[in-house]
Amino acid sequence: MERKSKIEIRNLTKAFFKKTASVTALDDISLSIGEGEFVCIVGPSGCGKTTLLRILAGLEQPSVGDFEIRSVQEGRPVQSMVFQERGIIPWLTVKENVAFGLKMRKMPKNIIRERTDYYLKKTGLDRFQSLYPKELSGGMKQRVSIARAFANDPEILLMDEPFAALDEQNKFILQEELLSIWSETKKTVIFITHSIDEALLLGDRILLMSAQPGKFIHEIRIDMPRPRTIEDIRKDPVMAGQFIEIWKHLQDEVQRSRKENE
């Protein structure tokens, strides 16, 4: 079944200018992402993945081109972003952090309480709701970021390598929790990762980017039914072939970039 388009990116280019030079981070990107689609972006370091998310979040402006996020419900925030560096507020408790976006929107108190309590429980944070970030592990801080993002009920969710700094055990737990929440909400998600396993586990579609300046040069659709596990992915011959395809793409782009910079 064809999804309705949620995000349209049209001929988008982003250049950063310095006194004597300019750097093109993204080069003439066009892309359509469907309503409720979980899209993973994979590419070599420095290819502009985070820049693209920052543009969609309104934190950067494109140099050329434009994009559209098609809103379906007035009053909802357009997007929430989950950063790699765990952007939670250190002087607020876990519960206050999760409720923060809702309070900023001046939502009714009963809605704030219901949504906050629901996502605290969903992410296993209800027992820790009175703690402050300094009292939490890295994995728990990321749970707070995810709970806050979903509680705020955005149109789209932008995730910039949210699990990159975590150990494998915590990473797997949070991936499962993320997919559990996503399966209920069916939000449109753009997820940046350097982990091929993670992209294969989470994504409906994987977009492969070139080295700088970043372009989308290939896409891989993941047909394995959900729910998936890492074990399923690693023993499935089709997924194994897609893993190798992505690995080879990354190697080729890194080598090409090095040659161009020699």
Wavefront OBJ file of the C-alpha trace (Angstrom):
o trace
v 0.000 0.000 0.000
v 1.386 3.374 -1.024
v 1.932 5.816 1.846
v 0.853 9.442 1.678
v 3.830 11.760 1.472
v 4.747 13.320 4.812
v 8.062 15.020 3.984
v 9.061 16.442 0.602
v 12.629 17.682 0.092
v 13.223 19.486 -3.207
v 16.645 20.234 -4.718
v 18.098 21.095 -1.329
v 21.697 22.296 -1.095
v 23.498 23.513 2.016
v 26.838 25.328 1.935
v 28.764 26.763 4.867
v 30.768 29.891 4.114
v 33.990 30.994 5.771
v 36.136 34.052 5.082
v 38.149 32.525 2.268
v 36.295 29.324 1.357
v 33.004 27.486 1.343
v 32.095 23.884 2.115
v 29.103 22.204 0.486
v 27.590 19.820 3.024
v 24.540 18.728 0.991
v 24.267 18.822 -2.788
v 20.921 18.970 -4.625
v 18.979 16.518 -2.468
v 15.433 15.549 -3.390
v 13.523 13.020 -1.318
v 9.975 11.937 -0.462
v 9.196 10.202 2.858
v 5.824 8.598 3.483
v 3.461 9.035 6.419
v 4.489 6.647 9.217
v 7.648 5.521 7.433
v 10.768 4.655 9.443
v 13.713 5.789 7.312
v 17.333 5.176 8.276
v 20.159 7.226 6.774
v 23.623 5.680 6.544
v 26.732 7.340 5.176
v 30.382 8.066 5.931
v 31.304 10.577 8.622
v 31.001 14.194 7.506
v 28.566 13.496 4.659
v 25.910 15.921 5.905
v 23.486 13.563 7.658
v 23.187 15.689 10.792
v 23.009 18.881 8.718
v 19.957 17.488 6.933
v 18.224 16.715 10.241
v 19.049 20.163 11.573
v 17.472 21.743 8.487
v 14.307 19.658 8.927
v 14.260 20.666 12.614
v 14.507 24.357 11.703
v 17.953 24.727 13.294
v 19.654 25.477 9.942
v 18.414 27.090 6.732
v 19.044 25.560 3.285
v 21.210 27.548 0.898
v 19.163 26.456 -2.123
v 15.948 24.473 -2.438
v 13.252 23.833 0.109
v 11.295 21.202 2.014
v 7.750 20.669 3.230
v 6.450 18.735 6.236
v 2.770 18.079 5.623
v 0.891 18.677 8.850
v -2.298 16.732 9.501
v -3.363 18.034 12.914
v -3.335 21.681 13.896
v -1.709 22.442 17.241
v 0.779 19.566 17.231
v 4.524 20.344 17.073
v 5.991 19.661 13.663
v 9.022 17.748 14.908
v 10.986 16.578 17.930
v 14.692 15.784 17.735
v 16.658 13.251 19.783
v 20.370 14.060 19.796
v 23.385 11.792 20.202
v 24.682 13.887 23.107
v 21.635 13.298 25.348
v 20.099 16.759 25.341
v 18.095 16.560 28.545
v 17.879 19.389 31.066
v 20.185 18.759 34.050
v 18.214 20.738 36.657
v 14.903 18.973 35.957
v 13.895 15.544 37.249
v 13.186 12.657 34.901
v 9.454 13.339 35.092
v 9.908 17.079 34.560
v 12.129 16.429 31.534
v 9.541 14.128 29.947
v 6.785 16.679 30.581
v 8.848 19.656 29.411
v 7.586 19.928 25.834
v 3.976 19.535 26.884
v 4.348 22.272 29.499
v 5.938 24.607 26.973
v 2.888 24.058 24.759
v 0.640 24.899 27.759
v -1.277 21.659 27.454
v -3.978 20.921 30.062
v -2.591 19.481 33.289
v -4.497 16.209 32.965
v -3.061 15.651 29.445
v 0.462 16.417 30.680
v 0.064 13.978 33.546
v -1.458 11.192 31.417
v 1.103 11.387 28.598
v 4.057 11.792 30.956
v 3.025 8.835 33.105
v 2.346 6.697 30.037
v 5.761 7.232 28.452
v 7.592 6.969 31.783
v 6.064 3.520 32.153
v 6.600 2.609 28.502
v 10.339 3.341 28.738
v 10.790 1.774 32.176
v 11.460 5.117 33.875
v 8.486 5.273 36.210
v 10.553 4.028 39.174
v 13.185 6.700 38.505
v 10.931 9.681 37.800
v 12.179 11.721 40.792
v 15.881 11.371 39.924
v 18.001 14.033 38.226
v 20.102 13.393 35.079
v 23.380 13.277 37.068
v 21.983 10.216 38.864
v 21.257 8.324 35.632
v 23.317 6.084 33.358
v 23.826 6.991 29.698
v 21.167 4.512 28.600
v 18.626 5.904 31.015
v 19.314 9.459 29.865
v 18.532 8.387 26.307
v 15.313 6.789 27.518
v 14.355 10.188 28.948
v 15.058 11.838 25.566
v 12.931 9.262 23.732
v 10.083 9.467 26.259
v 10.073 13.279 26.035
v 10.039 13.216 22.231
v 7.086 10.813 21.986
v 5.163 12.462 24.847
v 5.287 15.751 22.937
v 3.399 14.003 20.088
v 5.228 15.581 17.120
v 4.333 15.116 13.476
v 7.791 13.650 12.774
v 10.649 12.360 14.914
v 14.262 13.154 14.001
v 16.903 10.936 15.644
v 20.622 11.643 15.307
v 22.568 8.500 16.284
v 20.731 8.337 19.619
v 22.256 5.004 20.672
v 25.795 5.450 19.323
v 27.455 5.979 22.723
v 25.742 3.039 24.444
v 27.020 -0.480 25.092
v 25.500 -3.286 23.013
v 23.135 -4.513 25.729
v 21.607 -1.086 26.380
v 21.483 -0.418 22.655
v 19.419 -3.548 21.985
v 17.041 -2.763 24.869
v 16.428 0.795 23.650
v 16.017 -0.311 20.044
v 13.269 -2.698 21.166
v 11.605 0.014 23.262
v 11.762 2.479 20.369
v 10.172 -0.025 17.976
v 7.488 -0.892 20.517
v 6.476 2.767 20.873
v 6.746 3.400 17.130
v 4.521 0.388 16.351
v 1.783 2.027 18.452
v 2.188 5.614 17.262
v 3.317 4.995 13.654
v 5.122 8.325 13.610
v 7.277 9.286 10.661
v 10.885 8.757 11.777
v 14.193 9.772 10.210
v 16.981 7.953 12.021
v 20.705 8.539 11.439
v 23.041 5.677 12.268
v 26.517 4.339 11.511
v 25.416 0.827 12.546
v 24.358 -1.368 9.630
v 22.700 -3.872 11.971
v 20.701 -1.050 13.546
v 19.520 0.250 10.168
v 18.427 -3.238 9.078
v 16.621 -3.826 12.375
v 14.764 -0.507 12.523
v 14.166 0.721 9.010
v 11.459 0.354 6.394
v 13.947 1.932 4.009
v 17.674 2.673 4.215
v 19.077 5.662 2.321
v 22.782 5.562 1.506
v 24.647 8.858 1.280
v 27.822 9.727 -0.575
v 30.870 11.277 1.024
v 30.881 15.086 1.186
v 29.136 16.801 -0.467
v 26.303 14.564 0.659
v 23.865 13.117 -1.867
v 21.486 10.171 -1.722
v 22.936 7.653 -4.144
v 21.040 4.461 -3.355
v 18.143 3.137 -1.310
v 17.431 -0.295 0.121
v 13.904 -1.368 1.029
v 13.628 -3.809 3.919
v 10.949 -6.415 3.239
v 11.490 -8.579 6.323
v 8.272 -8.510 8.370
v 8.134 -6.927 11.811
v 8.854 -7.581 14.596
v 12.481 -8.359 13.709
v 15.358 -9.369 15.923
v 19.101 -9.093 15.428
v 19.172 -12.907 15.298
v 16.624 -12.870 12.450
v 18.695 -10.343 10.530
v 22.002 -12.142 10.926
v 20.734 -15.540 9.833
v 18.624 -14.350 6.888
v 20.534 -14.629 3.576
v 18.754 -11.643 1.981
v 19.549 -9.411 4.951
v 23.122 -10.698 4.988
v 23.438 -9.641 1.360
v 22.039 -6.199 2.157
v 24.513 -5.874 5.051
v 27.396 -6.556 2.643
v 25.959 -4.103 0.095
v 25.855 -1.300 2.692
v 29.322 -2.189 4.033
v 30.778 -2.059 0.531
v 29.071 1.288 -0.112
v 30.652 2.802 3.014
v 34.083 1.448 2.126
v 33.848 2.754 -1.432
v 32.744 6.227 -0.326
v 35.486 6.529 2.301
v 38.149 5.470 -0.219
v 36.780 7.862 -2.861
v 36.811 10.722 -0.389
v 40.417 10.014 0.608
v 41.566 9.957 -3.015
v 39.835 13.257 -3.764
v 41.490 14.874 -0.744
v 45.026 13.631 -1.514
l 1 2 3 4 5 6 7 8 9 10 11 12 13 14 15 16 17 18 19 20 21 22 23 24 25 26 27 28 29 30 31 32 33 34 35 36 37 38 39 40 41 42 43 44 45 46 47 48 49 50 51 52 53 54 55 56 57 58 59 60 61 62 63 64 65 66 67 68 69 70 71 72 73 74 75 76 77 78 79 80 81 82 83 84 85 86 87 88 89 90 91 92 93 94 95 96 97 98 99 100 101 102 103 104 105 106 107 108 109 110 111 112 113 114 115 116 117 118 119 120 121 122 123 124 125 126 127 128 129 130 131 132 133 134 135 136 137 138 139 140 141 142 143 144 145 146 147 148 149 150 151 152 153 154 155 156 157 158 159 160 161 162 163 164 165 166 167 168 169 170 171 172 173 174 175 176 177 178 179 180 181 182 183 184 185 186 187 188 189 190 191 192 193 194 195 196 197 198 199 200 201 202 203 204 205 206 207 208 209 210 211 212 213 214 215 216 217 218 219 220 221 222 223 224 225 226 227 228 229 230 231 232 233 234 235 236 237 238 239 240 241 242 243 244 245 246 247 248 249 250 251 252 253 254 255 256 257 258 259 260 261 262
